[in-house]
């Protein structure tokens, strides 16, 4: 900042600033942050009875599951400040194949989450058999638990504060969502609709054209851990190579793959990414953010329409 003329400090101030530790800077800014209202607001934790009713599944609790057992997580698009309302992304990752589906959530509301999950179930090439989530109250509640029970979906949760229990979806949070979307703040209907259009293209590019490694075995020798991986493959290739995949699913996936052009997909993805940058950088008036519930519930329908049209 000094090199480009954005910052000019007195010599004694500059020397003192460079000598300060991070903890000292935090203490000096404590009152200013409190006045700015940057304190995070905690959501109420789910009741103990509901938590006990959802079984815990750890990272080694998967024994070569069928395609259809997925991990779910939410990615917040809050930018540097988590205050106020902002868009979240619901991410589903299949354990067996790595197949990934994403959809925007305008607000964190239990019933809206079940509607979005229902749209994503229709997009998966295989039936949704199991769902593993973290301990967020938007997942661990009666509405979401009863939704899974009614549809015969095996609902489990990870251990609190153990992100490695959800290693598959956590990896996709960074490799897919953060890599494509970044860390900007998105709020309002326009941003959610643009994200839905982007995820409609991303799902095709990632699942059909993006190979990745999958862990085959892990052995510990003292303090050293040796890992062995399968050859890199796309989620589509893993799904087709799985002997448990039905012929109906194979036909559906092969038919869709034959229509896809990766160059065109990348071009359209880049165009929507530029739109998202413009939306994030453009300040929105307060009235724009006051959204009615009817508009909120329209978002997953837009997402589904765009994805199916891809």
C-alpha positions in Angstrom: 0.0 0.0 0.0 2.9 2.3 0.7 4.5 1.5 -2.7 1.4 2.5 -4.6 0.7 5.6 -2.5 -2.4 4.3 -0.5 -0.8 4.6 2.9 1.5 7.2 4.5 2.6 6.7 8.2 4.9 8.7 10.5 8.1 6.8 11.1 7.4 6.1 14.8 3.8 4.9 14.0 5.1 2.6 11.2 7.8 1.1 13.5 5.2 0.4 16.3 2.7 -1.1 13.8 5.2 -3.5 12.4 6.3 -4.6 15.9 2.7 -5.4 17.0 1.6 -9.0 17.2 -1.7 -10.3 15.9 -3.1 -10.6 19.5 -2.1 -7.0 20.3 -3.9 -5.8 17.1 -7.0 -7.7 18.1 -7.0 -6.2 21.6 -6.5 -2.7 20.1 -9.5 -3.1 17.7 -11.8 -4.8 20.2 -13.8 -1.7 21.0 -14.1 -0.6 17.4 -15.3 -4.1 16.3 -17.9 -4.0 19.1 -19.2 -0.6 18.0 -19.4 -1.9 14.4 -21.6 -4.7 15.6 -19.4 -7.4 14.1 -20.2 -9.9 16.8 -21.5 -13.2 15.4 -25.0 -14.3 16.3 -25.3 -17.9 17.5 -28.3 -19.9 16.4 -30.0 -22.0 19.0 -28.7 -25.5 19.2 -31.0 -28.5 18.4 -32.6 -30.2 21.3 -30.7 -33.1 22.9 -33.6 -35.5 22.1 -33.4 -34.8 18.4 -29.7 -35.2 18.4 -29.9 -38.5 20.1 -32.4 -39.7 17.6 -29.9 -39.2 14.7 -27.1 -41.8 14.7 -23.5 -40.8 14.5 -21.3 -41.9 11.6 -17.5 -41.4 11.7 -15.1 -41.2 8.8 -14.4 -44.9 8.9 -18.1 -45.8 9.1 -18.4 -46.2 5.4 -18.0 -49.8 4.2 -18.0 -49.5 0.3 -21.5 -48.0 0.2 -23.8 -48.2 -2.8 -24.0 -45.1 -5.0 -26.7 -43.0 -3.3 -25.1 -42.6 0.1 -24.1 -38.9 0.2 -22.6 -36.4 2.6 -24.3 -32.9 2.8 -22.9 -29.6 3.9 -23.6 -25.9 3.6 -21.1 -23.3 2.3 -21.8 -19.7 3.4 -21.3 -16.8 0.9 -21.1 -14.1 3.6 -17.8 -12.5 2.5 -15.6 -11.2 5.4 -18.6 -10.3 7.6 -21.2 -12.9 8.6 -23.8 -10.3 9.7 -27.1 -10.1 8.0 -28.8 -12.4 5.5 -26.7 -14.0 2.7 -26.9 -16.9 0.3 -25.7 -20.4 1.3 -24.9 -23.3 -1.0 -26.1 -26.8 -0.3 -23.5 -29.4 -1.4 -24.2 -33.1 -1.8 -21.3 -35.5 -2.5 -21.7 -39.2 -3.2 -19.3 -41.4 -1.3 -18.9 -44.2 -3.9 -18.5 -42.1 -7.0 -17.8 -38.5 -5.9 -20.9 -37.2 -7.8 -21.5 -33.7 -6.6 -24.7 -31.6 -6.7 -25.0 -28.0 -5.6 -28.0 -25.6 -5.1 -28.3 -22.1 -3.6 -30.3 -21.4 -0.5 -31.5 -17.9 -0.1 -32.2 -18.3 3.6 -31.6 -21.1 6.1 -35.1 -22.4 6.7 -35.9 -26.1 7.4 -38.8 -26.4 5.1 -37.0 -24.6 2.3 -34.0 -27.0 2.8 -36.2 -30.0 2.3 -37.7 -28.5 -0.9 -34.2 -27.9 -2.3 -33.1 -31.4 -1.3 -36.1 -32.7 -3.2 -35.1 -30.9 -6.3 -31.6 -32.3 -6.0 -32.9 -35.8 -5.5 -34.5 -35.6 -9.0 -31.2 -34.6 -10.5 -29.1 -37.4 -9.1 -28.7 -40.3 -11.6 -29.3 -42.8 -8.7 -31.8 -43.0 -5.8 -30.8 -41.1 -2.6 -30.3 -43.9 -0.1 -28.5 -42.2 2.8 -27.7 -38.7 4.0 -24.9 -37.7 6.4 -24.7 -34.1 7.7 -23.0 -32.1 10.3 -24.7 -30.9 13.6 -26.0 -27.6 12.3 -29.5 -26.9 13.6 -30.8 -26.5 10.0 -30.2 -30.2 9.6 -30.8 -31.6 13.1 -34.4 -30.8 13.6 -37.8 -32.6 13.5 -38.7 -31.3 10.0 -35.6 -32.6 8.3 -35.5 -35.8 10.3 -39.1 -36.6 9.6 -38.6 -35.8 5.9 -35.8 -38.4 5.6 -37.9 -41.0 7.5 -40.9 -40.5 5.2 -38.8 -41.1 2.1 -36.8 -44.0 3.5 -33.5 -42.0 3.5 -30.9 -43.2 6.1 -30.1 -40.0 8.1 -26.9 -39.8 10.1 -24.7 -37.1 11.5 -21.0 -36.6 12.1 -19.3 -36.0 15.5 -19.4 -32.4 16.6 -16.3 -30.4 15.6 -14.9 -33.3 13.7 -14.8 -32.1 10.0 -12.8 -35.2 9.0 -15.9 -37.3 9.5 -17.2 -35.5 6.4 -14.0 -35.4 4.4 -15.6 -36.2 1.1 -18.0 -33.2 1.0 -15.5 -30.9 2.8 -13.1 -31.5 0.0 -15.7 -30.6 -2.6 -16.6 -27.4 -0.7 -13.1 -26.2 -1.6 -12.4 -27.9 -4.9 -15.8 -27.1 -6.4 -17.7 -24.3 -4.7 -14.9 -22.1 -3.4 -12.8 -22.7 -6.5 -15.7 -21.7 -8.8 -17.4 -19.1 -6.6 -14.7 -17.7 -4.4 -15.2 -15.9 -1.1 -17.3 -12.9 -2.1 -20.6 -12.0 -0.4 -23.8 -12.8 -2.2 -27.3 -11.8 -1.1 -30.7 -11.4 -2.7 -32.7 -13.0 -5.4 -30.4 -11.9 -8.3 -27.3 -13.5 -6.8 -29.2 -16.7 -5.9 -30.6 -17.0 -9.4 -27.2 -16.5 -10.9 -25.7 -19.2 -8.6 -28.5 -21.6 -9.7 -27.6 -21.0 -13.4 -23.9 -21.5 -12.6 -24.5 -24.8 -10.7 -26.6 -26.1 -13.6 -23.5 -25.9 -15.7 -21.0 -26.8 -13.0 -22.7 -30.1 -12.2 -22.3 -31.2 -15.8 -18.6 -30.1 -16.1 -17.5 -31.4 -12.7 -19.3 -34.8 -12.9 -18.5 -35.6 -16.5 -15.2 -33.9 -17.3 -13.3 -33.4 -14.0 -11.3 -36.4 -12.9 -10.2 -36.8 -9.3 -8.3 -39.2 -7.1 -10.1 -41.5 -4.6 -8.4 -43.2 -1.6 -8.1 -46.9 -2.0 -6.3 -47.9 1.2 -4.5 -46.3 4.1 -1.9 -48.0 6.4 -0.1 -46.6 9.4 3.6 -47.4 10.1 4.4 -45.7 13.4 4.0 -42.0 12.8 4.0 -42.4 9.0 0.8 -43.0 7.1 0.9 -44.5 3.6 -2.0 -43.9 1.3 -2.8 -45.7 -2.0 -5.2 -44.2 -4.5 -7.2 -45.5 -7.4 -6.4 -44.1 -10.9 -8.0 -40.7 -11.4 -11.5 -40.8 -12.8 -14.5 -38.6 -13.2 -17.7 -39.3 -11.1 -19.4 -40.4 -14.3 -16.7 -43.0 -15.1 -16.8 -44.3 -11.5 -20.6 -44.6 -11.7 -20.5 -46.5 -15.0 -17.6 -48.8 -13.8 -19.5 -49.8 -10.6 -21.1 -53.2 -11.2 -24.0 -52.3 -8.9 -25.1 -49.5 -11.3 -28.4 -50.5 -13.1 -28.7 -50.5 -16.8 -31.3 -47.8 -16.6 -28.9 -45.5 -14.9 -26.1 -46.3 -17.4 -28.4 -45.5 -20.3 -29.5 -42.2 -18.8 -25.9 -41.1 -18.0 -24.5 -42.2 -21.4 -27.3 -40.4 -23.2 -26.6 -37.2 -21.3 -22.8 -37.4 -21.8 -23.2 -37.7 -25.5 -24.8 -34.3 -25.7 -22.2 -32.4 -23.6 -19.6 -30.0 -25.0 -16.9 -29.2 -22.4 -15.7 -26.1 -24.3 -19.1 -24.6 -24.4 -19.8 -25.5 -20.8 -16.6 -23.7 -19.7 -17.4 -20.7 -21.8 -20.9 -20.4 -20.3 -19.4 -20.9 -16.7 -16.9 -18.1 -17.2 -19.7 -15.8 -18.4 -21.8 -16.4 -15.3 -18.8 -16.0 -13.1 -18.3 -12.5 -14.5 -22.0 -11.8 -13.7 -21.5 -12.9 -10.1 -18.5 -10.7 -9.7 -20.5 -7.7 -10.9 -23.4 -8.6 -8.5 -21.0 -9.0 -5.6 -19.3 -5.7 -6.3 -22.5 -3.7 -6.9 -24.0 -2.3 -3.6 -27.6 -3.3 -3.2 -30.3 -1.0 -1.6 -32.0 -2.2 1.5 -35.4 -2.6 -0.2 -33.7 -5.1 -2.6 -32.8 -7.4 0.3 -36.3 -7.5 1.8 -37.5 -10.6 0.1 -41.0 -12.2 0.5 -41.3 -15.9 1.3 -42.9 -16.6 -2.1 -39.8 -15.4 -3.9 -37.6 -17.3 -1.6 -39.4 -20.6 -2.4 -39.0 -19.9 -6.1 -35.2 -20.3 -6.0 -35.0 -24.1 -6.0 -37.5 -24.3 -8.9 -35.2 -22.1 -10.9 -32.2 -24.2 -10.0 -33.9 -27.4 -11.0 -35.2 -26.0 -14.3 -31.7 -24.8 -15.2 -30.0 -28.0 -14.3 -32.5 -30.2 -16.2 -32.2 -27.9 -19.2 -28.4 -28.4 -19.3 
